[in-house]
Amino acid sequence: MYKNILQSIAGIEIYPIISFVIFFAFFIGLLGYVLVVNRDHVRAMKAMPLQNENGFNALETELRS
């Protein structure tokens, strides 16, 4: 039943192709971003969750106390 309904819609065969292209383009874009991103920026973003309001590393602050 559903097969007949989908076959009766004009131009429906393009939707799987469009969804595949969007899926593939997203991951190619993500791969390009990972290869191009600055390593210092990645290190700064990686350390952000450990920083407190003063900009110090939370683990270093505990060790100083």
PDB file of N, CA, C, O and CB in Angstrom:
ATOM      1  N   MET A   1       0.813  -1.194   0.000  1.00  0.00           N
ATOM      2  CA  MET A   1       0.000   0.000   0.000  1.00  0.00           C
ATOM      3  C   MET A   1       0.858   1.260   0.000  1.00  0.00           C
ATOM      4  O   MET A   1       0.647   2.160  -0.812  1.00  0.00           O
ATOM      5  CB  MET A   1      -0.925  -0.003   1.194  1.00  0.00           C
ATOM      6  N   TYR A   2       1.834   1.322   0.921  1.00  0.00           N
ATOM      7  CA  TYR A   2       2.675   2.511   0.995  1.00  0.00           C
ATOM      8  C   TYR A   2       3.547   2.666  -0.247  1.00  0.00           C
ATOM      9  O   TYR A   2       3.856   3.778  -0.675  1.00  0.00           O
ATOM     10  CB  TYR A   2       3.548   2.456   2.237  1.00  0.00           C
ATOM     11  N   LYS A   3       3.933   1.530  -0.813  1.00  0.00           N
ATOM     12  CA  LYS A   3       4.752   1.573  -2.018  1.00  0.00           C
ATOM     13  C   LYS A   3       4.000   2.258  -3.156  1.00  0.00           C
ATOM     14  O   LYS A   3       4.584   3.043  -3.902  1.00  0.00           O
ATOM     15  CB  LYS A   3       5.171   0.156  -2.433  1.00  0.00           C
ATOM     16  N   ASN A   4       2.737   1.971  -3.289  1.00  0.00           N
ATOM     17  CA  ASN A   4       1.923   2.591  -4.339  1.00  0.00           C
ATOM     18  C   ASN A   4       1.733   4.082  -4.089  1.00  0.00           C
ATOM     19  O   ASN A   4       1.723   4.882  -5.025  1.00  0.00           O
ATOM     20  CB  ASN A   4       0.560   1.901  -4.433  1.00  0.00           C
ATOM     21  N   ILE A   5       1.585   4.445  -2.827  1.00  0.00           N
ATOM     22  CA  ILE A   5       1.409   5.863  -2.503  1.00  0.00           C
ATOM     23  C   ILE A   5       2.686   6.642  -2.822  1.00  0.00           C
ATOM     24  O   ILE A   5       2.633   7.717  -3.420  1.00  0.00           O
ATOM     25  CB  ILE A   5       1.029   6.038  -1.012  1.00  0.00           C
ATOM     26  N   LEU A   6       3.825   6.094  -2.421  1.00  0.00           N
ATOM     27  CA  LEU A   6       5.088   6.783  -2.672  1.00  0.00           C
ATOM     28  C   LEU A   6       5.418   6.836  -4.162  1.00  0.00           C
ATOM     29  O   LEU A   6       5.987   7.821  -4.633  1.00  0.00           O
ATOM     30  CB  LEU A   6       6.219   6.098  -1.915  1.00  0.00           C
ATOM     31  N   GLN A   7       5.076   5.816  -4.889  1.00  0.00           N
ATOM     32  CA  GLN A   7       5.340   5.819  -6.331  1.00  0.00           C
ATOM     33  C   GLN A   7       4.464   6.825  -7.066  1.00  0.00           C
ATOM     34  O   GLN A   7       4.829   7.291  -8.145  1.00  0.00           O
ATOM     35  CB  GLN A   7       5.119   4.428  -6.908  1.00  0.00           C
ATOM     36  N   SER A   8       3.335   7.157  -6.504  1.00  0.00           N
ATOM     37  CA  SER A   8       2.433   8.082  -7.182  1.00  0.00           C
ATOM     38  C   SER A   8       2.836   9.549  -6.997  1.00  0.00           C
ATOM     39  O   SER A   8       2.306  10.422  -7.685  1.00  0.00           O
ATOM     40  CB  SER A   8       1.024   7.876  -6.678  1.00  0.00           C
ATOM     41  N   ILE A   9       3.763   9.830  -6.080  1.00  0.00           N
ATOM     42  CA  ILE A   9       4.206  11.209  -5.850  1.00  0.00           C
ATOM     43  C   ILE A   9       5.264  11.556  -6.897  1.00  0.00           C
ATOM     44  O   ILE A   9       6.271  10.859  -7.024  1.00  0.00           O
ATOM     45  CB  ILE A   9       4.773  11.393  -4.393  1.00  0.00           C
ATOM     46  N   ALA A  10       5.034  12.610  -7.626  1.00  0.00           N
ATOM     47  CA  ALA A  10       5.971  13.010  -8.680  1.00  0.00           C
ATOM     48  C   ALA A  10       7.223  13.631  -8.072  1.00  0.00           C
ATOM     49  O   ALA A  10       7.133  14.493  -7.198  1.00  0.00           O
ATOM     50  CB  ALA A  10       5.304  14.003  -9.656  1.00  0.00           C
ATOM     51  N   GLY A  11       8.373  13.197  -8.530  1.00  0.00           N
ATOM     52  CA  GLY A  11       9.639  13.776  -8.094  1.00  0.00           C
ATOM     53  C   GLY A  11      10.137  13.291  -6.746  1.00  0.00           C
ATOM     54  O   GLY A  11      11.049  13.898  -6.185  1.00  0.00           O
ATOM     55  N   ILE A  12       9.578  12.224  -6.207  1.00  0.00           N
ATOM     56  CA  ILE A  12       9.976  11.758  -4.887  1.00  0.00           C
ATOM     57  C   ILE A  12      11.344  11.075  -4.897  1.00  0.00           C
ATOM     58  O   ILE A  12      11.982  10.956  -3.851  1.00  0.00           O
ATOM     59  CB  ILE A  12       8.934  10.808  -4.344  1.00  0.00           C
ATOM     60  N   GLU A  13      11.794  10.633  -6.050  1.00  0.00           N
ATOM     61  CA  GLU A  13      13.078   9.926  -6.110  1.00  0.00           C
ATOM     62  C   GLU A  13      14.270  10.835  -5.815  1.00  0.00           C
ATOM     63  O   GLU A  13      15.372  10.336  -5.589  1.00  0.00           O
ATOM     64  CB  GLU A  13      13.252   9.296  -7.475  1.00  0.00           C
ATOM     65  N   ILE A  14      14.080  12.136  -5.811  1.00  0.00           N
ATOM     66  CA  ILE A  14      15.181  13.062  -5.544  1.00  0.00           C
ATOM     67  C   ILE A  14      15.454  13.213  -4.048  1.00  0.00           C
ATOM     68  O   ILE A  14      16.570  13.574  -3.673  1.00  0.00           O
ATOM     69  CB  ILE A  14      14.874  14.424  -6.151  1.00  0.00           C
ATOM     70  N   TYR A  15      14.483  12.951  -3.192  1.00  0.00           N
ATOM     71  CA  TYR A  15      14.647  13.168  -1.753  1.00  0.00           C
ATOM     72  C   TYR A  15      15.721  12.295  -1.113  1.00  0.00           C
ATOM     73  O   TYR A  15      16.483  12.811  -0.296  1.00  0.00           O
ATOM     74  CB  TYR A  15      13.346  12.926  -1.064  1.00  0.00           C
ATOM     75  N   PRO A  16      15.829  11.008  -1.428  1.00  0.00           N
ATOM     76  CA  PRO A  16      16.938  10.235  -0.854  1.00  0.00           C
ATOM     77  C   PRO A  16      18.308  10.730  -1.310  1.00  0.00           C
ATOM     78  O   PRO A  16      19.278  10.679  -0.553  1.00  0.00           O
ATOM     79  CB  PRO A  16      16.786   8.775  -1.218  1.00  0.00           C
ATOM     80  N   ILE A  17      18.380  11.199  -2.530  1.00  0.00           N
ATOM     81  CA  ILE A  17      19.649  11.719  -3.046  1.00  0.00           C
ATOM     82  C   ILE A  17      20.021  13.003  -2.317  1.00  0.00           C
ATOM     83  O   ILE A  17      21.177  13.191  -1.937  1.00  0.00           O
ATOM     84  CB  ILE A  17      19.561  11.971  -4.570  1.00  0.00           C
ATOM     85  N   ILE A  18      19.058  13.876  -2.122  1.00  0.00           N
ATOM     86  CA  ILE A  18      19.311  15.131  -1.410  1.00  0.00           C
ATOM     87  C   ILE A  18      19.737  14.864   0.030  1.00  0.00           C
ATOM     88  O   ILE A  18      20.668  15.496   0.528  1.00  0.00           O
ATOM     89  CB  ILE A  18      18.060  16.023  -1.433  1.00  0.00           C
ATOM     90  N   SER A  19      19.065  13.935   0.699  1.00  0.00           N
ATOM     91  CA  SER A  19      19.423  13.643   2.090  1.00  0.00           C
ATOM     92  C   SER A  19      20.821  13.037   2.184  1.00  0.00           C
ATOM     93  O   SER A  19      21.557  13.343   3.122  1.00  0.00           O
ATOM     94  CB  SER A  19      18.395  12.691   2.719  1.00  0.00           C
ATOM     95  N   PHE A  20      21.200  12.189   1.240  1.00  0.00           N
ATOM     96  CA  PHE A  20      22.549  11.629   1.232  1.00  0.00           C
ATOM     97  C   PHE A  20      23.593  12.714   0.992  1.00  0.00           C
ATOM     98  O   PHE A  20      24.640  12.715   1.639  1.00  0.00           O
ATOM     99  CB  PHE A  20      22.667  10.539   0.164  1.00  0.00           C
ATOM    100  N   VAL A  21      23.329  13.620   0.088  1.00  0.00           N
ATOM    101  CA  VAL A  21      24.278  14.707  -0.194  1.00  0.00           C
ATOM    102  C   VAL A  21      24.447  15.598   1.028  1.00  0.00           C
ATOM    103  O   VAL A  21      25.569  15.990   1.345  1.00  0.00           O
ATOM    104  CB  VAL A  21      23.805  15.547  -1.401  1.00  0.00           C
ATOM    105  N   ILE A  22      23.366  15.925   1.717  1.00  0.00           N
ATOM    106  CA  ILE A  22      23.464  16.749   2.928  1.00  0.00           C
ATOM    107  C   ILE A  22      24.254  16.008   4.005  1.00  0.00           C
ATOM    108  O   ILE A  22      25.117  16.604   4.650  1.00  0.00           O
ATOM    109  CB  ILE A  22      22.053  17.121   3.456  1.00  0.00           C
ATOM    110  N   PHE A  23      23.978  14.728   4.209  1.00  0.00           N
ATOM    111  CA  PHE A  23      24.690  13.912   5.189  1.00  0.00           C
ATOM    112  C   PHE A  23      26.179  13.855   4.863  1.00  0.00           C
ATOM    113  O   PHE A  23      27.013  14.061   5.744  1.00  0.00           O
ATOM    114  CB  PHE A  23      24.101  12.494   5.237  1.00  0.00           C
ATOM    115  N   PHE A  24      26.514  13.582   3.626  1.00  0.00           N
ATOM    116  CA  PHE A  24      27.904  13.470   3.195  1.00  0.00           C
ATOM    117  C   PHE A  24      28.621  14.820   3.297  1.00  0.00           C
ATOM    118  O   PHE A  24      29.772  14.870   3.730  1.00  0.00           O
ATOM    119  CB  PHE A  24      27.973  12.938   1.754  1.00  0.00           C
ATOM    120  N   ALA A  25      27.968  15.899   2.910  1.00  0.00           N
ATOM    121  CA  ALA A  25      28.574  17.238   2.969  1.00  0.00           C
ATOM    122  C   ALA A  25      28.846  17.654   4.410  1.00  0.00           C
ATOM    123  O   ALA A  25      29.868  18.282   4.685  1.00  0.00           O
ATOM    124  CB  ALA A  25      27.661  18.273   2.290  1.00  0.00           C
ATOM    125  N   PHE A  26      27.957  17.318   5.325  1.00  0.00           N
ATOM    126  CA  PHE A  26      28.167  17.653   6.735  1.00  0.00           C
ATOM    127  C   PHE A  26      29.439  17.000   7.259  1.00  0.00           C
ATOM    128  O   PHE A  26      30.256  17.669   7.892  1.00  0.00           O
ATOM    129  CB  PHE A  26      26.959  17.214   7.581  1.00  0.00           C
ATOM    130  N   PHE A  27      29.619  15.721   7.009  1.00  0.00           N
ATOM    131  CA  PHE A  27      30.794  15.032   7.526  1.00  0.00           C
ATOM    132  C   PHE A  27      32.071  15.424   6.801  1.00  0.00           C
ATOM    133  O   PHE A  27      33.138  15.433   7.417  1.00  0.00           O
ATOM    134  CB  PHE A  27      30.598  13.548   7.430  1.00  0.00           C
ATOM    135  N   ILE A  28      32.002  15.743   5.530  1.00  0.00           N
ATOM    136  CA  ILE A  28      33.175  16.257   4.826  1.00  0.00           C
ATOM    137  C   ILE A  28      33.541  17.628   5.384  1.00  0.00           C
ATOM    138  O   ILE A  28      34.723  17.922   5.567  1.00  0.00           O
ATOM    139  CB  ILE A  28      32.915  16.339   3.296  1.00  0.00           C
ATOM    140  N   GLY A  29      32.544  18.474   5.656  1.00  0.00           N
ATOM    141  CA  GLY A  29      32.804  19.778   6.275  1.00  0.00           C
ATOM    142  C   GLY A  29      33.400  19.642   7.660  1.00  0.00           C
ATOM    143  O   GLY A  29      34.313  20.385   8.020  1.00  0.00           O
ATOM    144  N   LEU A  30      32.896  18.706   8.437  1.00  0.00           N
ATOM    145  CA  LEU A  30      33.426  18.463   9.781  1.00  0.00           C
ATOM    146  C   LEU A  30      34.863  17.966   9.706  1.00  0.00           C
ATOM    147  O   LEU A  30      35.699  18.395  10.501  1.00  0.00           O
ATOM    148  CB  LEU A  30      32.550  17.445  10.537  1.00  0.00           C
ATOM    149  N   LEU A  31      35.165  17.093   8.790  1.00  0.00           N
ATOM    150  CA  LEU A  31      36.530  16.613   8.611  1.00  0.00           C
ATOM    151  C   LEU A  31      37.452  17.755   8.196  1.00  0.00           C
ATOM    152  O   LEU A  31      38.580  17.847   8.682  1.00  0.00           O
ATOM    153  CB  LEU A  31      36.571  15.490   7.566  1.00  0.00           C
ATOM    154  N   GLY A  32      36.989  18.615   7.314  1.00  0.00           N
ATOM    155  CA  GLY A  32      37.781  19.770   6.906  1.00  0.00           C
ATOM    156  C   GLY A  32      38.047  20.707   8.064  1.00  0.00           C
ATOM    157  O   GLY A  32      39.153  21.232   8.193  1.00  0.00           O
ATOM    158  N   TYR A  33      37.048  20.928   8.914  1.00  0.00           N
ATOM    159  CA  TYR A  33      37.224  21.795  10.089  1.00  0.00           C
ATOM    160  C   TYR A  33      38.254  21.196  11.048  1.00  0.00           C
ATOM    161  O   TYR A  33      39.100  21.916  11.578  1.00  0.00           O
ATOM    162  CB  TYR A  33      35.873  22.006  10.820  1.00  0.00           C
ATOM    163  N   VAL A  34      38.185  19.896  11.270  1.00  0.00           N
ATOM    164  CA  VAL A  34      39.116  19.240  12.184  1.00  0.00           C
ATOM    165  C   VAL A  34      40.546  19.342  11.657  1.00  0.00           C
ATOM    166  O   VAL A  34      41.479  19.520  12.440  1.00  0.00           O
ATOM    167  CB  VAL A  34      38.725  17.765  12.386  1.00  0.00           C
ATOM    168  N   LEU A  35      40.726  19.235  10.368  1.00  0.00           N
ATOM    169  CA  LEU A  35      42.064  19.302   9.799  1.00  0.00           C
ATOM    170  C   LEU A  35      42.619  20.719   9.759  1.00  0.00           C
ATOM    171  O   LEU A  35      43.837  20.895   9.762  1.00  0.00           O
ATOM    172  CB  LEU A  35      42.057  18.725   8.414  1.00  0.00           C
ATOM    173  N   VAL A  36      41.760  21.734   9.721  1.00  0.00           N
ATOM    174  CA  VAL A  36      42.198  23.119   9.561  1.00  0.00           C
ATOM    175  C   VAL A  36      42.307  23.863  10.890  1.00  0.00           C
ATOM    176  O   VAL A  36      43.053  24.838  10.980  1.00  0.00           O
ATOM    177  CB  VAL A  36      41.245  23.852   8.650  1.00  0.00           C
ATOM    178  N   VAL A  37      41.590  23.432  11.917  1.00  0.00           N
ATOM    179  CA  VAL A  37      41.515  24.182  13.167  1.00  0.00           C
ATOM    180  C   VAL A  37      42.903  24.317  13.810  1.00  0.00           C
ATOM    181  O   VAL A  37      43.735  23.412  13.735  1.00  0.00           O
ATOM    182  CB  VAL A  37      40.539  23.496  14.142  1.00  0.00           C
ATOM    183  N   ASN A  38      43.121  25.463  14.435  1.00  0.00           N
ATOM    184  CA  ASN A  38      44.382  25.767  15.082  1.00  0.00           C
ATOM    185  C   ASN A  38      44.543  24.921  16.343  1.00  0.00           C
ATOM    186  O   ASN A  38      43.611  24.825  17.141  1.00  0.00           O
ATOM    187  CB  ASN A  38      44.469  27.262  15.418  1.00  0.00           C
ATOM    188  N   ARG A  39      45.700  24.313  16.531  1.00  0.00           N
ATOM    189  CA  ARG A  39      45.939  23.430  17.678  1.00  0.00           C
ATOM    190  C   ARG A  39      45.901  24.203  18.999  1.00  0.00           C
ATOM    191  O   ARG A  39      45.445  23.666  20.008  1.00  0.00           O
ATOM    192  CB  ARG A  39      47.292  22.720  17.527  1.00  0.00           C
ATOM    193  N   ASP A  40      46.371  25.448  19.007  1.00  0.00           N
ATOM    194  CA  ASP A  40      46.317  26.251  20.228  1.00  0.00           C
ATOM    195  C   ASP A  40      44.878  26.532  20.643  1.00  0.00           C
ATOM    196  O   ASP A  40      44.561  26.551  21.832  1.00  0.00           O
ATOM    197  CB  ASP A  40      47.070  27.566  20.033  1.00  0.00           C
ATOM    198  N   HIS A  41      44.018  26.746  19.667  1.00  0.00           N
ATOM    199  CA  HIS A  41      42.596  26.960  19.950  1.00  0.00           C
ATOM    200  C   HIS A  41      41.976  25.714  20.584  1.00  0.00           C
ATOM    201  O   HIS A  41      41.169  25.822  21.507  1.00  0.00           O
ATOM    202  CB  HIS A  41      41.840  27.330  18.657  1.00  0.00           C
ATOM    203  N   VAL A  42      42.350  24.541  20.094  1.00  0.00           N
ATOM    204  CA  VAL A  42      41.839  23.287  20.645  1.00  0.00           C
ATOM    205  C   VAL A  42      42.305  23.119  22.081  1.00  0.00           C
ATOM    206  O   VAL A  42      41.521  22.713  22.939  1.00  0.00           O
ATOM    207  CB  VAL A  42      42.293  22.088  19.790  1.00  0.00           C
ATOM    208  N   ARG A  43      43.576  23.427  22.361  1.00  0.00           N
ATOM    209  CA  ARG A  43      44.083  23.315  23.737  1.00  0.00           C
ATOM    210  C   ARG A  43      43.368  24.291  24.665  1.00  0.00           C
ATOM    211  O   ARG A  43      43.069  23.944  25.808  1.00  0.00           O
ATOM    212  CB  ARG A  43      45.600  23.573  23.774  1.00  0.00           C
ATOM    213  N   ALA A  44      43.091  25.498  24.197  1.00  0.00           N
ATOM    214  CA  ALA A  44      42.394  26.486  25.019  1.00  0.00           C
ATOM    215  C   ALA A  44      40.962  26.035  25.300  1.00  0.00           C
ATOM    216  O   ALA A  44      40.478  26.185  26.422  1.00  0.00           O
ATOM    217  CB  ALA A  44      42.395  27.863  24.327  1.00  0.00           C
ATOM    218  N   MET A  45      40.288  25.492  24.306  1.00  0.00           N
ATOM    219  CA  MET A  45      38.920  25.016  24.512  1.00  0.00           C
ATOM    220  C   MET A  45      38.895  23.792  25.427  1.00  0.00           C
ATOM    221  O   MET A  45      37.957  23.610  26.203  1.00  0.00           O
ATOM    222  CB  MET A  45      38.263  24.681  23.165  1.00  0.00           C
ATOM    223  N   LYS A  46      39.933  22.954  25.331  1.00  0.00           N
ATOM    224  CA  LYS A  46      39.999  21.765  26.165  1.00  0.00           C
ATOM    225  C   LYS A  46      40.192  22.128  27.631  1.00  0.00           C
ATOM    226  O   LYS A  46      39.699  21.417  28.506  1.00  0.00           O
ATOM    227  CB  LYS A  46      41.126  20.856  25.698  1.00  0.00           C
ATOM    228  N   ALA A  47      40.899  23.222  27.920  1.00  0.00           N
ATOM    229  CA  ALA A  47      41.174  23.636  29.295  1.00  0.00           C
ATOM    230  C   ALA A  47      40.042  24.466  29.895  1.00  0.00           C
ATOM    231  O   ALA A  47      40.017  24.658  31.110  1.00  0.00           O
ATOM    232  CB  ALA A  47      42.464  24.425  29.346  1.00  0.00           C
ATOM    233  N   MET A  48      39.112  24.962  29.094  1.00  0.00           N
ATOM    234  CA  MET A  48      38.052  25.844  29.599  1.00  0.00           C
ATOM    235  C   MET A  48      37.209  25.255  30.723  1.00  0.00           C
ATOM    236  O   MET A  48      36.939  25.970  31.688  1.00  0.00           O
ATOM    237  CB  MET A  48      37.155  26.216  28.480  1.00  0.00           C
ATOM    238  N   PRO A  49      36.778  24.005  30.661  1.00  0.00           N
ATOM    239  CA  PRO A  49      35.938  23.494  31.754  1.00  0.00           C
ATOM    240  C   PRO A  49      36.664  23.447  33.093  1.00  0.00           C
ATOM    241  O   PRO A  49      36.018  23.403  34.140  1.00  0.00           O
ATOM    242  CB  PRO A  49      35.436  22.112  31.411  1.00  0.00           C
ATOM    243  N   LEU A  50      37.979  23.455  33.078  1.00  0.00           N
ATOM    244  CA  LEU A  50      38.742  23.370  34.321  1.00  0.00           C
ATOM    245  C   LEU A  50      39.091  24.732  34.893  1.00  0.00           C
ATOM    246  O   LEU A  50      39.639  24.802  35.993  1.00  0.00           O
ATOM    247  CB  LEU A  50      40.002  22.585  34.096  1.00  0.00           C
ATOM    248  N   GLN A  51      38.794  25.821  34.185  1.00  0.00           N
ATOM    249  CA  GLN A  51      39.131  27.158  34.653  1.00  0.00           C
ATOM    250  C   GLN A  51      38.007  27.722  35.506  1.00  0.00           C
ATOM    251  O   GLN A  51      36.827  27.506  35.230  1.00  0.00           O
ATOM    252  CB  GLN A  51      39.419  28.086  33.471  1.00  0.00           C
ATOM    253  N   ASN A  52      38.402  28.461  36.567  1.00  0.00           N
ATOM    254  CA  ASN A  52      37.403  29.149  37.378  1.00  0.00           C
ATOM    255  C   ASN A  52      37.260  30.587  36.888  1.00  0.00           C
ATOM    256  O   ASN A  52      37.758  30.914  35.811  1.00  0.00           O
ATOM    257  CB  ASN A  52      37.788  29.116  38.884  1.00  0.00           C
ATOM    258  N   GLU A  53      36.595  31.451  37.646  1.00  0.00           N
ATOM    259  CA  GLU A  53      36.315  32.818  37.204  1.00  0.00           C
ATOM    260  C   GLU A  53      37.579  33.656  37.015  1.00  0.00           C
ATOM    261  O   GLU A  53      37.591  34.582  36.204  1.00  0.00           O
ATOM    262  CB  GLU A  53      35.405  33.498  38.199  1.00  0.00           C
ATOM    263  N   ASN A  54      38.644  33.340  37.757  1.00  0.00           N
ATOM    264  CA  ASN A  54      39.880  34.112  37.676  1.00  0.00           C
ATOM    265  C   ASN A  54      40.760  33.682  36.508  1.00  0.00           C
ATOM    266  O   ASN A  54      41.782  34.312  36.237  1.00  0.00           O
ATOM    267  CB  ASN A  54      40.654  33.983  38.969  1.00  0.00           C
ATOM    268  N   GLY A  55      40.381  32.641  35.831  1.00  0.00           N
ATOM    269  CA  GLY A  55      41.159  32.169  34.692  1.00  0.00           C
ATOM    270  C   GLY A  55      42.197  31.142  35.080  1.00  0.00           C
ATOM    271  O   GLY A  55      42.966  30.690  34.232  1.00  0.00           O
ATOM    272  N   PHE A  56      42.236  30.758  36.363  1.00  0.00           N
ATOM    273  CA  PHE A  56      43.189  29.749  36.798  1.00  0.00           C
ATOM    274  C   PHE A  56      42.583  28.372  36.651  1.00  0.00           C
ATOM    275  O   PHE A  56      41.364  28.204  36.647  1.00  0.00           O
ATOM    276  CB  PHE A  56      43.623  29.994  38.246  1.00  0.00           C
ATOM    277  N   ASN A  57      43.449  27.401  36.532  1.00  0.00           N
ATOM    278  CA  ASN A  57      43.018  26.023  36.448  1.00  0.00           C
ATOM    279  C   ASN A  57      42.475  25.606  37.809  1.00  0.00           C
ATOM    280  O   ASN A  57      43.128  25.837  38.827  1.00  0.00           O
ATOM    281  CB  ASN A  57      44.180  25.098  35.995  1.00  0.00           C
ATOM    282  N   ALA A  58      41.307  25.002  37.844  1.00  0.00           N
ATOM    283  CA  ALA A  58      40.665  24.631  39.107  1.00  0.00           C
ATOM    284  C   ALA A  58      41.506  23.606  39.870  1.00  0.00           C
ATOM    285  O   ALA A  58      41.544  23.638  41.100  1.00  0.00           O
ATOM    286  CB  ALA A  58      39.257  24.071  38.847  1.00  0.00           C
ATOM    287  N   LEU A  59      42.173  22.709  39.168  1.00  0.00           N
ATOM    288  CA  LEU A  59      43.004  21.712  39.847  1.00  0.00           C
ATOM    289  C   LEU A  59      44.219  22.371  40.491  1.00  0.00           C
ATOM    290  O   LEU A  59      44.609  21.988  41.594  1.00  0.00           O
ATOM    291  CB  LEU A  59      43.453  20.619  38.860  1.00  0.00           C
ATOM    292  N   GLU A  60      44.822  23.347  39.831  1.00  0.00           N
ATOM    293  CA  GLU A  60      45.972  24.048  40.408  1.00  0.00           C
ATOM    294  C   GLU A  60      45.562  24.854  41.627  1.00  0.00           C
ATOM    295  O   GLU A  60      46.330  24.953  42.584  1.00  0.00           O
ATOM    296  CB  GLU A  60      46.622  24.965  39.369  1.00  0.00           C
ATOM    297  N   THR A  61      44.364  25.433  41.614  1.00  0.00           N
ATOM    298  CA  THR A  61      43.879  26.215  42.737  1.00  0.00           C
ATOM    299  C   THR A  61      43.683  25.330  43.957  1.00  0.00           C
ATOM    300  O   THR A  61      43.995  25.737  45.076  1.00  0.00           O
ATOM    301  CB  THR A  61      42.574  26.921  42.375  1.00  0.00           C
ATOM    302  N   GLU A  62      43.173  24.128  43.752  1.00  0.00           N
ATOM    303  CA  GLU A  62      43.001  23.200  44.878  1.00  0.00           C
ATOM    304  C   GLU A  62      44.323  22.775  45.436  1.00  0.00           C
ATOM    305  O   GLU A  62      44.456  22.621  46.650  1.00  0.00           O
ATOM    306  CB  GLU A  62      42.211  21.980  44.459  1.00  0.00           C
ATOM    307  N   LEU A  63      45.319  22.576  44.583  1.00  0.00           N
ATOM    308  CA  LEU A  63      46.629  22.156  45.067  1.00  0.00           C
ATOM    309  C   LEU A  63      47.326  23.271  45.829  1.00  0.00           C
ATOM    310  O   LEU A  63      48.094  22.987  46.748  1.00  0.00           O
ATOM    311  CB  LEU A  63      47.497  21.699  43.907  1.00  0.00           C
ATOM    312  N   ARG A  64      47.089  24.519  45.483  1.00  0.00           N
ATOM    313  CA  ARG A  64      47.703  25.652  46.176  1.00  0.00           C
ATOM    314  C   ARG A  64      47.102  25.861  47.560  1.00  0.00           C
ATOM    315  O   ARG A  64      47.775  26.381  48.450  1.00  0.00           O
ATOM    316  CB  ARG A  64      47.548  26.921  45.349  1.00  0.00           C
ATOM    317  N   SER A  65      45.857  25.468  47.754  1.00  0.00           N
ATOM    318  CA  SER A  65      45.169  25.708  49.031  1.00  0.00           C
ATOM    319  C   SER A  65      45.676  24.823  50.134  1.00  0.00           C
ATOM    320  O   SER A  65      45.195  24.909  51.264  1.00  0.00           O
ATOM    321  CB  SER A  65      43.693  25.504  48.876  1.00  0.00           C
TER     322      SER A  65
END
